[in-house]
């Protein structure tokens, strides 16, 4: 391959840095999506467990009240779930609808994670191409 001029090398380094910034931004987004996905999976497990326990008339649970504090509570009715649907809006759904909604959200998050991973792979490949060109100097 032909030698790269100093100006071309500077341009390649600038492109490399831009790809690196993009890759870091994608990694941050992936971490946020993973955290959201983990919360969604936790909600599905919790609601499923409560649904199973609700076959009794009343059952006890430990409820988080913030700052790492929990209270023992007796749940007498577990037929509705309030779900945040974004922008501060909440909707009330029955248990099965809530699980369906959360599983759909989970699927969308998994798809988003796949798309972000594809973008990250593209940026890394472009960075490796630039490294290969610069290393031939």
N, C-alpha and C positions, 0 to 999 in steps of 0.2 A: 504494500500500500504506500502511496506517496506521503511525503512528509507534510505535516500540518504546520501552517505558518503560525507565527506568534499571535496574530490577530484571531485566526481561527481557533487556536487553543484557548484564548481568553473567552471567545464566544461559547466554546464547548464547556468551559468551566462554569460560565454563567448559566447555561442550560442545565448543567448537572446540579447546580445549587437550587435552581428553580424546581427541578424534579425532586430533589431531596426535601425541600419545603413542602411540596405537594404530598410526598409520601408520608411525611410526619403528620400533616393535617389529616390524611386518610387514616393513619394509625390511631389518632385521637378520636376520630369519628367511630372507628371500629370499637374502641374501648367503651365509648358511650353506648353504642348499640349493644355490646355484650352485657353491660351493666343493666340496661333496660330489659334485655332478653332474660337475664337471670331473675330480675324482679317479676317479670311476667310468668316465668316457669314456677317461681315460688308461689305466686298467687294461684296458679292453676292447681298446684299440689295442695295448698292450704284449703282452697274452696272444695276440692275433691274430697279431702279428708273430713272437712266439716259436713259435707253432703252425706258422707257415709255415716258419720256419727249422729247426724240429725234424725236417723231412723228411730232414735229414742225420743221420748217426749221432751226432755231437757238434758243438756250435757254441759260439762265444764270445759273451759278452755283458759288459756293464758293470753291476755290481750295486751299488746304493747301500748303504752301511754306516752312514750317519748323519753328522750335522754337515757335510754337503756333501762327504763323502768317498765314493769309488767304488773298486771293485776289478775287475780283469779276471778273468773266471771262465769255465771251460769247463763247459757244461751237457751232461751225458751222457744225462739222461733228463728228458723234459718230458711227462709223462703225467698228472700230478696238480697241482691248484692248491688251496691252502688259503685259504679265504675267511672273513673275519670276518662273522658273521651278526647281530651285536649282542650287547650285554651281556657282552662279553668272550668269547663263544663262537665257536669256529672250526670249520668243517667242511671235509673234504677232498672235492673233486669232480674228475671227469675234466675235461679241457680244454673239451670241448663243453658239459658241464653248467655249468661255471663261466661260460662266455660267455653261456649262456642266462640264468643267475641274474643276472649283472651287467646284461644288457640289460633284464631285467624290473625290476631295481632302478632303472635309468636311466629307464624309462618311468614308474615311480611318482614319481620325483623331478621329472620334467618335469610330471606332473599336479599335484604339490604346488606347484610353481612357478606354474602357471597359476591354481590356487586362491588362492594368496597374492596374485598380481597382481590378481585380481578383488576381493579384500578391500581391497587398497590403493586401487584405483580407487574403490570405494564410500566409503572414508574421505575421499579427496580430494574427491569430489563433495559430500559432506556439508559439508566445510570450505568449499568454494566457495559453497554455499547460504547458510551462515552469514555469510560475507564479504559476499555480495550484500545480505543483510538489514541488516547493520551499516553498510554503505556508503550505504544510503539515508537515513541519519540526517542 
